[in-house]
Structures are given as C-alpha cells and as structure tokens.
Amino acid sequence: MNSYQSSPGTRFLFVTAAFVIVVAGMKSAESILVPFLLSMFIAVIAAPPMFWLKDRGLPTGLALLLVLASIVIAITLIAILVGTSINDFSKDLPLYQQRIKEDFTGLIHLLDRFGFTLPDQLLLDSFDPGAIMGLAAALLTSLSGLLTNAFFILLTATFILLEASSFPTKLRSLFDDPESSISQFSKLTENIKRYLAMKSVVSLFTGIIIATWLAIIGVEYPILWGLLAFLFNYVPNIGSIIAAVPAIMIALVQSGIGLATSALIGYLVVNVIVGNVIEPKVMGRSLGLSTLVVFLSLVFWGWVLGPVGMLLSVPLTMVVKIALESYDQTHWIAVLMGPESEVEKTPTEKAS
C-alpha cells in the first residue's frame, strides 16, 4: 500500500486532479474571488505606508484611516476622470470599429494594386482589427463595474490590514518550529509587498507619462489610454504592446498615419526608458518571469477570472513563484518559471 501511494505516477495523478478541481472552483467563484483578490492587492500595497505611520507613533486605527482615506480619494478621482470617458468611448466604439475595418479593407486593396492578391473577406472573417477595440472596451467596462463593489472591496481590505499585525502571533501557535516558519513567511510577504509596491509606482509613472503625451499630440481619450498603460504595465514584455494597440488605432482613425506614428514613438520611448532603465534599477531582475510564463499566465488567469484576471495575472503568478522559491523542495519550479538571466551559472562558468 505504501509503495502504491509513493508511486510517482500516482502522485502526479492526485496533484493533477487536485489542480483541476481547484481551477474549476475558482472559475465558478469568479464573482466572489475577483473582489477578494483586489482587496488583497489593495491591502498589500497599503500595508507598508500603514506600518510606516505606526512606526512614527500613530495609533493603528488612525494610521489605517489615513491610508484608506487616501485610497478612497484616489478611487474617487479615477471614477470621476474615467467614468465619463468610458461611457463616451463605449458609445463611439461601433463607429471606431467600422472605420478601422474600412481602413483595413483599404490596405488590402492597396496591396492588391501592387500585386499582392489577398482574399479580403476571408481576412476580415478570420482577423477583425476592430475586435481589439472591443477587448479594450470590455476591460474598461469591467473595471467600471468593479467600482460598484468598491465598498465591499475596501471593507475586506480594512479587515485584512487590521489582521496583518496578528499574523506572526497566529503562526507561532500553529507550527512546531515557529521561528523558521515565521522567517519563511516574512520573506515571502516582504518580497510580494516589495514587488507590488515598486511595480505600482513604476506603472503609475508610465500611465501618467503616456496620458500626458497623448493629450499633447491630440489623441482622443488620453486618460483612458493612460489608465490602460498603467494597468497593463503589470504584465511585463507583452503588456505594453497590448496597451499601445488601441490608442494607436484610435490615432490612425482620428487623423491618419502621422498622429499614429507620433503615438507609437511616445509608447516606444516611454516603454524603453521604463522597461530598460527605470524598472531594472528600482526593482532589480530577481523577480522576473520568462516570456512564455507571462503569456501562459495571461491566458490562464484571463480564462479563470475574466478581464480583471488578465491584469492580475502576473502579480498572481509572481506570488506563486515567490512562494515556490522560498522553499528548497520547490525552488527548481521557480527557476523554470524565471527568465534565462536568473539561471545560476554552472560551476565551470563560475570558476572561469
């Protein structure tokens, strides 16, 4: 019986079955799980300033109140600035999609004149460029819908923050070797908090610069595209491309190739500076993911949790990776999830 239970094939089947059951449960509980994950996300970001205020002598209740008040003000400003733009953009969306399709058809006919014969209807049926605008609208609309759950999300985040200081005490009562367990748990939470806090600051900077640039050159709905750049900056490697496509399409439809080129140059400059200069210096490269893992996490979490899952895909995968690399038994999985630059050098390379 023991040899049966210890069989690698049996363990694999049990782990796979458990994974499928957990994923099915998460997908069924999407409406509950998404607000809870957002609450966790807010709590992790809000915890450092709250503890900083406590270290300066403020009572826990007052420190929590100040942090939550700042979050409420920020959410209110976003709702005011973005709410009207989302409604206007949603109303104009069919017009934009139609004009993009017409421009795409015109490009196919232009190529046909130069001898590149393409089946235009087949291409339009298999690839609809206007669908990208629909995806952006669906994402923004889902975020707007989450604002209706803002009270529940903030209330849950409040309780999480209130319980945060008591976690070490509870862990001491659970484990036989509490100091070792608390040390691993502290390392895990500190890495997650550092990653999310630094990534949020960098993403905010990216969104502000993108929105300012698009407003200067005259692209419609610059605040929406800045918000999209902020959100998708949490998705490395491919997030900036996803965020840039709708804005560049709007610029192309609005005023032609000149405005679209200006928008493209702005995105390239900002993302090169942020991705290659600012982000490596601020965050380092120790918490990276391979491009394949980023793409698969985007597809997986987007399927399980919807559009919001796409935005939370990399933070959620980063949590899994940090948790895996915190334990010797699972460190190898974290190495496989990371980029090639994280792979340790072989003894031969180290000696040389």
N, C-alpha and C positions, 0 to 999 in steps of 0.2 A: 504493500500500500504506500509506504514511504517513497519507494523508488518510482511509483507511478506519479505521486504528487510532485516529485522533484524533476520529472522529465521536462526538458526544455520545450518540447512541443506542447505539452500540457499547459505549462506556464504561459507560453505565447498565446494559446487559445483563450485562457482565462483573462489575460491582460487585454486582448483584442475585444473580447465580449464585453468586458467592463467599460472599455473606451467607447464602444458603440452605444451602450446603454446610457452612459454619461452624456454623450453628444446629443442623443435623441431627447434626453430630458432637458438639456439646455435649450435646444431648439423649440421644444414645446413650451418652455417657461420664458421665452424671449421677452414678453411684455413686462415680466417682473424682473428678469435678470438684467436687462439693459439699464433701467433706472438705478438698480443696486450697484452695478459696475461703475456708473457715472458718479454715484455717491462715494464709492471707494476712491475713485480717481480724484475727486474734489478733496476728500479727506487727506489723501497722501500729499497733495500739493499744499493744502492748508496747514498741515501739521508742523512743518519747520517754522513758519512765522509765529504760530501759536506758542510753540515751546520757546522760541526766542523771546517773545513778550513775557512769558512766565519766568524766564531766567533773569529778566530785568526787574522782577519784583511784582508784576501784575498778578492778581488772582486768576485762577483758571477760568472762572466764569467770564470775567471782563476780557481776558485775552481771547477767548473763544468768540465772544460777542463782537469784538473789533474785527477779527478775521472774517467772520460770517457777514458782518455788515459790508465789508469791502467786496466780498464775493457777490452779495445781493446787488450792490451798486453797479458792479461790472456787468452782471447778467442783465440788469435793467437797461443799462446803456446799450448793450448789444441788441436787446429786444427792440428798443426804440429805433436804433440806427438800421437794423437789418430787417425788421418786420415788414415795413412798407416796401422796401426794395424787393423782398421775396414775393410779395403779392403782385407787384408790378411786373416782375420778371416772369412769374407764372402765367400772367395774362398775356404777355407778349411772346411766350415760348412757342406756340404754334406758328406764329409769323416768322420767328427766327429759324425754326426747323425747316419751314418751307423754302426760305431764302437760301439756307445752307444747301438744301437738296438741289435747288436750281443752279447754284454756283458749282456744285459737284458735277451736275449733268453738263454744264457748260465746259468744264475742264475736260470731261471725257470727249466731247465733240471737238475741242481744240486739239487734243491728242490724235483724234481720228483724221484731222486735216494733215497732220504730219506723218501719216502712215501707220499710226498705232491704233488699229481697229479693236475696240473693246465693246463687249455687249453691255450697253449702259443699263438696261432694265435688270439684267442679271446681277450687275454690281450693286445697283440700288436695293435689290431684294436681299442680297447677302450681306451688304455693308451699308447701313444707314448712318451717315455722319451726323444727322440730326438727333440720333439716339443718345449721343454723348451729352447733348444739352439736356435731354430728358433725365439722364442719370444725375447730372448736377442739380437739376430742379428737384428731383426726388430726394436727394441727400439734404438739400437745404430745407425742404418742406418737412422732412422727418426731424430735423433739428429744431425747426419752429414748433413742431408738435410736442417736443420734449419740454419746451418752456412751460407748457400747461402742467407738467408734472414737477415743476421747479420746487414747489413747496415740499413735496414728498422727498425729492432728492436731497434738498438742503436739510430736512429734518433727519433723514437717515445719516447724512454726513456728520451732523451735530452729535448724534449718539455714538458714532464711530470715534470721533475725536474725544468725546468725554470718556470713552472706554480705553483710549490709547495708552494713557499713563498707567493703567492697571494690568496691562497685558503681561509685563515681566513677572508680577506677583502671581498671576494665574499660572504662568508657565512653570514657576518654581514648585507649585503644588502638584503639577502633572507628571513631571519627569523624575527618574531616579538620579540622573546627573544633571541637575537644573542649570548649573553654570555653563556647561558645554552646550546645552540646548539653547540657552538664552544667548550665548555668544553667536551661534549659527543664526538664530532668528534675528538678532540685532544686525548682523552682517547683511542678511537678506533684505531687511526693511530699509537699512541705510542705503544700500545700492539702488533699490527701487525708488526711494524718495529722491535720491540724487539724480537718477536718470530722468524721472518725470519732471522734477523742478527745473533742471537745466534745459531739457528739451522744450518745456513750456515757454521759458524765457526766449530761447532761440526762435521758436515757432512764432511767438508774438512779434518779435523783431522782423521776421520775414513777412508776416502778414501786413504789418504797418507800412513797410517799405514798398511792397507790391501795390497796396491800395493807393498810396501816395503817388507812385509813378503812373499808374493807370489813370488816376484823376488828372494828373498834369497833362498827359497826352490826349485826354478826352474820351477814353473808353467808357461806355455806359456801365452802370452798376459797379463802380470800383470797390465799394465796401464789401459787396458780395464776394468778389474775386479775392480780396484781401483775406476775408474770413475763410474762404476755401483754401488759400495758400497756407494760412495758419493751421487749419485742421489737418491737411494732407502732409504738412511738414513732419508730422509724427510718423509718416511712412517713408523711411529712407529709400534712396535710389530711384524709386518709381513714383513716389508721391508728388514730387514737384512737377513731373510730366503730366500726371492726371489733373493737377490743379491748374496747369497752364493752358491746356487744350480748350476748355470752354471760353476763357477770356480771349484767347487769340482768335477763335472762331467768331465771337461777337465783334471783335475789332475788324475782322475781314468783311463781315456782312455790313457793318456800320459804315466803313469808309474805305474799304479796299485794302490792297496789299501793303501800302505804305504804313497805315496805322497798325496793321497786324505785325509787320516787321518790327516796328518800334516796341510793341508789346512783347514780342518774342525776345528782343535784345534785353529789355528790362528783366524778364524772367531769367534769362541766361546769366546776366551779370549778378543778380541777387543770389541765385542758387549756387553759382560757382564760388562766390565770396563766402556765403554762409556754409555751404557743404564742404569746401576745401580749406577754408581759413578759420572761420569763427568756431564752427562746431567741433572740429578736432581739438582746438585749443581749450575750449570750455569744457567739453565732455570727455575728451580722450577717445581712444579706439577700443577700449577694453569691453564695451558693452554692445558690440556690433552684431549684426546678423548677416548671413550670406544673402545674396540677391535672390536665390532660389527660395530660401526660407521666408523672406519678406513677401514674395509673390504668393507662395502657398498659404501663408498666414492670412494674407489679404483675402484670398478666395475662401478659405475655410471659415474665418470669423465673419466675413460678409454673408456667407450662406447660413451660418448658425444664428447670427444676431442682426442681420439686415444691414442697412447703410451705416448705422452707428457702429456696428461691429467692424466695418472696414476702417473706420477712424481709430478704433481701439485695438485693431489687430496687432500692431507692432508693440504697443505697451503691454498688452496681454501676453504676447509671445516672449517679450523681454522678461516679464515676471517669471514665466516658465523656465527660461534659460538661466536667469539668475538663481532660481531655486535649484535647478539641476547642477549648476557649477558650485553650489555651496556644499555639496556632499561628494565625497570621494567615489562612491558607488555609481553615481550618475554623471560625473564630470565629463566622461567621454561623449555623452549625448550633447552636452553644451558645446563641446569643441566642434562636433559635427554641424551644429546649428550656426556657428560663427563663421566669419569670413576667413579667407586664406591667411590674411595678415595676423590672425590670432593663433594660428597653429604654431606650437612651440618648435624651435629648431631641433634637429636631430643632434645627438652627441657629437657626430663628426663635424657638423656645421658650427657647433658651439666651440669646439677645440680649435677650429681654424680662425 
